[in-house]
Amino acid sequence: MLFKVFGKPTLNLEAACRNTALYDFQPRVCKTNPGTRSPKGWQMRLAIKHRWDVTTAEARGIQEGLRSRWEGRDRLGAIPTVAGLDAAFLLKGSQAFRKPSRWNALRDANRAIGAVVLFNYPEMSELERAYAEVPLGFPYVPGFLSFREIPALLAALGKLKRMPDLLFCDGQGYAHPRRMGLASHLGIILDLPSIGCAKSLLIGEHPAIGRQQGEWSAIRDGEETIGAALRTRTDCAPMYISAGHRVTLETALKLTLSVCDGRRVPRPTREADRFVSRTKRETSQNQVPGLGIGKINKRNQNF
């Protein structure tokens, strides 16, 4: 079943971090920064609930099933706050599934760190930030980045004092082989407007873009427009913008430009990227000697 609620609540750290996103997220059981605490009794409500500990075939089925819940029209409401989200990984050894069990010591050594930075809008003054670290339970497979990142991002969002009104995600939205990139997937399960802001092109092609900030050209996959290459800074490489959920491409472009501040990467995702990069460095330095945590690799895929 694609959206079956299963299992029972648990205070076990590993099981909670892997499965709690299926229910009402309880961030207190995951490793989070102590500087940001959610109000007592606050819980995240998910519009869609599904498993995260799945095979790639099951993950594909979940993505295809979520397509029926995707909204490509504007349903935004007021936007007093926006947030940037990004994730990084602490990796040790292979990320491949291991038989007979995928849930083993190697999986426990691989960790995902999710980070979120919240701003008021349109002033873009930072309000708060939070991060969370959870076991990395899904291998690296192109096209399935959301299954690696979203559990950590949900844990980080659960530490905020309020939910953002709009999400800027470092990754793809509709511009995805199955039209279900990270921004779309996260927007659907939270029922929040979201925008994908990727640094590289995953699928499709686009004609040349003008040199000036604000100029853009459509990304097309066959006959379908799936996103846009947007010049966020004059004479700088474009960003690849796509609708995540509850927003049109045209509105996504306008909102993205409204949070740009002279740099190539829009401020929300740029600040989230810096935050998660600093957090993983500090996490690495604080590892207990002898664990053998190797090189820390920030993902550079936008699947």
N, C-alpha and C positions, 0 to 999 in steps of 0.2 A: 504494500500500500504506500502510495507516495506521501500522503500527509497523515499518517497514523500516529497518534500519540501513544507511546509505549513506555514500559518500565515504571519504576517508582522513584520518587525523590530520594536523594541520598546526600549525606554530608561528606562522603568520600571525595577528596579533591580531584582525583583523576576522572572519576565518573561524572562529577558535577561539571567540570570544565568541558567534558566531551558531550554531555547530553543535556545540560540544564537549559541550553538555548531552545530546546523543544518546548519548554514550558514558560513560566514566568521567571525571567532571569534573576538569580540571586547573586549579585557580584561579590558579596562578602566571602564566598567560599573560594574565590580565585585570587591569585597574587595580584594586588593592585597597589598603586601609589597611595600612601597614607594621607597625603595632603588633600585629597578630594573625597569627601564622604557623601553618599546619597542620603536624603532625608529618611528618617526612620520609617520603615514600612513601605518605602517606594519600591515598586516592581515594574519591570518592563513587560509590556503586553505585546505579544507577537500576533500579527494578523494571519500568518501562515506558519505551521509547525511541521517540520520534517526531520528525518534523521541526518546526522552528519557523518557517522561511522559507516560509510557505504562503499561499495565497489565503484569503479569508474562507470560500469554499465548502469548501475542504479543512479549514480549522479547524473548521467545523461538523461535518464528517465525523469528525474526530478526537475532538471532544467526545462525539458520539453513540457512537463506538466505545468510549470509555473507560467508558461507563455500565455495561458488562458487568463491569468490574473494581471497581466501587464497592461498598463494604461499609458498610451502615447499622447494623451491630450493634457492640457493644463488643468490641474486640480491642486492649486497651491494654497489658496487662502492667504492670510497675513504672514509675513516673513520677518518677524522681529529678531530671529537668530538663524545663523548658518553654522555649519561645522565642516571641518576638513578631517578626513580619515585616511590612515595609511597603516601598513603592517610591515613587519620585518621578521626574520627567522634566525634562530640559533640552531645551527645544524651540526650533527655529528654523524659521519658515515653515510651510508646509502639512505635514500628516501623512498626506496621501492618497498612494495608490500612484501612481507616475509611469511612464508608458510611454516607450520599450519596456522599460526595465529599472527594477525597484524598488530595486536595490542601486546607488545613485548617491551623489553628494556630499551631497545633501540628507539622505539617510538617515544618513550618517556624522555630520552636524551634530546630529542628534537622538539623545539619549542617555538610557538608563534607569539609575537608581541603585537598587540593592537593599540593604536593611539588615536585619540580624538582631541581636537582643539575647537572650542566653541567661541563664536564671536557674536556681538550684536550686529544688526544689519539695518541700514546701510553704513553705519559709522565704522564698522569693522574694528571695534575695540575688543580685545580678548577678554572673555568672561571667565573661563576656566579651561582646564585641560585634565585629561586622565589617560591612564594606560592600564593594560592588563596583560598578563602572561599566562598562556595555557598550553597544554600538551599539543603537539602538532600531529594530528591523526590522519592526515590525507597526504599521499605522495605528490611529488611534482608531476603533473600531467597537463600538457598544454590544453587550454580551454576550460579548466576546472579550478582556476585560482580561487574562486569564491569559497570553495569547500575547505581551503587551507586558511583563509583569512577571516571569514565572517564570524566563527566562534570567538576569536580574540577581539574582533571589533565590537561584537555584542557585549562582551564583558567590559570593555572600556566605556562604551556608551552607558552601560548600567551604573557607572560610577558618577555620572554627571548629576547635577541637582535638578536638571530638566532635560527633556528631549529636544534636540534641535528641530527647527521647522523646515530645514533644507539641508541635504547632505551633498558635499562635494567629495567624491571618492577618487583616490589615486588608482585608476584602472578604467576598464571599458564599461560601457553600459549596453546600449542596443547594438553597438558596433562589434558584434561577436558572432562566431559561426552559427550559434543557435539562438542569437539575439537575447542572450541571457548572461551578460558579463556581471562583474562584481557589483556595479552600481545598480543594475536592474534587480539582481537577486536580493540585495540588501534592502532596497526600496520596497520591494514587494512584501517581504516577510515582516517589515516594520510598518507598511502602509504609509510611507513618507515620501515626499518628493525627493528625487536624487538625480545627480548628474555625474557622468563619467568623464574624468579629466586624465587622459593618458598621454605619456610622453612619446610613445611610439605607435605606429600603425599596425594593427593586428590583422585586419582583413579589409579587402576592398582597395579602391584606388581613387585618386582625385586629380583634377587638373592643377596647373600651376596657380599659386596664390600671389596676390599683390604684396608689395613690400611693407605696406603701412599697417600699423596696429588696427585691428578691427576687421581687416579683410579676411575673407574665408572662401573656401570652395567645398562643395559637397563631396562626401565619401560615398561611393556607390559600390554595391556588391551586385553585379548583374544589372538588373533594371531597378533595383531598390536603393533609395537613399538611406544610409544607416548612421550617418554622423557627418561631421565637418572637420576639416583642417582649418584651424583658427590662428591667425597671426595675433598673438597676445602682446607682442612687443615688436616695434618696427625693426626690420632687418634681422630678425631672430627666427630660429626654427619654430614651426607651428606646434601648437598643442592639438591633440585629437579629441574632440568633444563629441559626446553622444548622450542622448536622453537616457536617463536611468529609469525613472518611474514617475508617473503623474506630471510630466512636463514635456512640452514639444521641443523639437530640436531648435527652433527659432528662439524660444524662451530660454533654453539652456545656454545658447550663445550669448544672449543679452545678459543673463545673470552671471555667466563666467567673466565677461568683460567688466562687469560692475564690481568684481572683487579682485581685479588685477591692479597692481600698484607699481607698474614699471618694470617688473620682472617677467621672464617667460612663463614661469609656473604660477598659476593663481595663488593668492596668499593662503587660502584655507589648506590646500593640499601641500603647499610648500612648508607651512609651519608644522603640519602633521608629520611630514617627512623628516624634518629636522628633529622634531621631538622624539620620534621613534628611533631615529639613528642614534641620538644621544642616550636614549634609554637602553638600547641594546649594548652600547659600549660599556655603560655602567654595570649592566647585568653581567656582561662577560668578565669584567674586572672583579666582580663580587662572587664569581663562581668558586665553590670549594675546591682547593687544590686536589688534583688526582682524579677529578671527574673526567678529564680528557676532552673537554669541550674544545673543538677545533676552531678553525677560521669561521668568523661570523659573516654570513653572506646575506646582504640585503637583496631582496628579490629585484630583478630588473625586467621582469615580464609584466605585461599588462593584460593578462588573460582574464 
